[in-house]
């Protein structure tokens, strides 16, 4: 299921990446997450989420 959902968002990801790398600089944040296994137990491995932004005041909307 996760892979199928990721495939559906591939075009959006490519558009956002293309716009992001056009900028003069990029800000990034790396945060660890708690993830639950299918049985409800907390995962024993670390999981990460990355946030990127371009630092400009340009408001870009994807529709």
Backbone as a ProteinNet text record, in pm:
[ID]
protein_1_A
[PRIMARY]
XXXXXXXXXXXXXXXXXXXXXXXXXXXXXXXXXXXXXXXXXXXXXXXXXXXXXXXXXXXXXXX
[TERTIARY]
82.3	0	86.5	191.1	276	344	394.7	463.1	364.8	243.8	143.7	110.8	95.8	67.4	185.1	307.4	426.6	433.2	398.5	399	299.3	186.2	84.2	132.8	220.3	270.2	401.1	449.1	578.5	580.9	476.5	472.1	476.3	400.4	401	540.5	603.3	739.2	835.9	828.1	919.4	899.5	775.1	746.8	801.8	777.4	826.1	978.9	1044.3	1190.5	1246.5	1185.6	1230.9	1224.4	1115.4	1100.4	1199.3	1221.7	1311	1454.3	1503.1	1643.9	1669.4	1565.8	1582.9	1631.2	1613	1640.5	1789.3	1828	1968.2	2016.5	1929	1966.9	1845.9	1875.4	1770.8	1793.3	1686.6	1692.5	1634.9	1695.2	1648.8	1641.8	1547.8	1533.2	1516.5	1589	1579.1	1522.5	1413	1345.9	1324.2	1348.5	1319.8	1172.6	1116	975.1	959.3	854.7	815.9	720.6	749	667	618.9	493	436.7	437.4	467.8	459.6	313.1	286.3	148.5	79.4	155.3	96.2	78.3	116.2	98.2	221	322.7	446.3	528.8	606.3	693.6	808.7	841.9	951.2	1083.3	1174.2	1304.5	1408.9	1375.9	1469.8	1428.6	1525.6	1496.5	1434.7	1338.7	1275.8	1290.1	1306.8	1333.9	1231.7	1213	1132.6	1218.3	1222.9	1299	1203.8	1227.1	1150.8	1248.2	1211	1293.7	1211.9	1277.9	1212.4	1317.6	1271.8	1366.2	1400.2	1328.9	1362.6	1320.1	1247.4	1200.3	1055.5	1009.4	870.7	775	822.2	737.4	637.9	511.2	406.6	373.3	409	379.2	270.7	167.9	59	53.5	38.8	19.7	-126.3	-189.1	-331.3	-346.5
-119.5	0	125.6	130.4	248.7	280	177.4	198	250.1	197.2	242.4	390.1	431.5	572.4	659.6	615.2	691.1	709.6	607.7	618	722.2	733.5	830.9	974.7	996.4	1131	1162.9	1074.2	1095.5	1222	1250.3	1370.4	1496.5	1498.9	1614.3	1633.7	1524.9	1530.5	1591.3	1546.7	1597.1	1746	1791.9	1934.8	2016.7	1969.9	2042.9	2046.4	1936.1	1931.4	2027	2028.7	2116.9	2263.1	2302	2439.8	2469.8	2375.6	2395.8	2420.8	2342.8	2356.4	2476	2547.6	2671.3	2785.9	2775	2884.5	2894.8	3010.6	3035.8	2951.8	2922.9	2837.9	2759.8	2651.5	2562.3	2542.2	2549.2	2518.2	2378.4	2301.9	2165.3	2137.8	2052.6	2009.4	1858.1	1791.4	1645.8	1616.3	1543.1	1511	1360.5	1304.3	1162.2	1144.6	1030.9	1001.6	870.5	861.7	733.5	666.6	542.9	468.1	341.1	309.1	187.7	75.4	-43.6	-161.9	-199.7	-294	-337	-388.8	-448.4	-502.9	-396.7	-272	-163.4	-132.2	-218	-193.8	-84.9	-13.8	89.1	23.2	78.7	25.4	39	-55.4	-52.6	23	61.3	135.9	282.6	369.6	512.2	540.9	630.9	676.6	827.8	878.8	1021	1086	1216.1	1298.8	1421.9	1459.4	1576.4	1681.9	1805.7	1919	2010.8	2052.2	2143.5	2266.7	2382.6	2504.3	2591.9	2685.9	2766.7	2897.8	2936.8	3057.7	3186.6	3180.9	3303	3329.4	3447.3	3483.2	3452.1	3378.9	3342.8	3236.2	3264.7	3166.6	3085.3	2959.6	2872.9	2775.6	2770.5	2677.9	2570.8	2447	2336.9	2300	2298.7	2264.9	2134.8
0	0	0	84.6	95	-37.5	-103.5	-230.9	-335.3	-336.6	-432.8	-412	-287.5	-257.7	-298.7	-269.2	-307.3	-458.4	-533.6	-679.7	-729.2	-661.6	-700.9	-681.6	-585.2	-556.9	-627	-710.4	-775.7	-860.8	-935.2	-1018.8	-932.8	-824.5	-733.8	-675.8	-634.5	-579.9	-682.1	-806	-909.3	-934.3	-935.5	-955.4	-839	-717	-599.5	-595.9	-628.8	-630.6	-735.3	-852.6	-960.3	-916.1	-850.8	-802.8	-690.5	-602	-488.4	-533.2	-627.2	-667.2	-758.4	-799.5	-875.2	-786.4	-656.6	-563.6	-530.7	-476.5	-441.2	-324.9	-231.4	-119.2	-70.8	3.6	52.9	202.5	280.3	422.5	441.8	533.3	557.1	706.7	744.7	883.3	883.5	971.2	985.9	1123.8	1128.7	1253.7	1261.7	1380.4	1399.1	1436.5	1399.4	1424.2	1498.9	1578	1636.1	1538	1503.8	1409	1477.7	1458.2	1515.9	1413.4	1459.7	1375	1357.3	1268.4	1243.2	1369.2	1458.9	1581.4	1690.9	1663.4	1759.5	1842.5	1835	1909.7	1841.1	1921.4	1866.2	1791	1675.3	1593.9	1668.3	1645.6	1711.1	1629.7	1508.4	1424.9	1419.4	1390.1	1379	1243.1	1243.3	1120	1113.4	992.3	974.9	882.6	903.5	814.3	783.1	657.2	616.6	562.6	601.9	552.3	481.1	361.6	284	248.9	250.1	202.2	138.6	56.5	-18	50.4	153.7	227.2	162.1	52.4	-12.3	28.3	-4.4	26.6	-88.1	-185.9	-299.1	-255.3	-273.3	-238	-361.4	-358.7	-470.8	-429.5	-508.4	-479.2	-586.7	-544.2	-637.7	-634.7	-749.1	-757.7	-834
[MASK]
+++++++++++++++++++++++++++++++++++++++++++++++++++++++++++++++

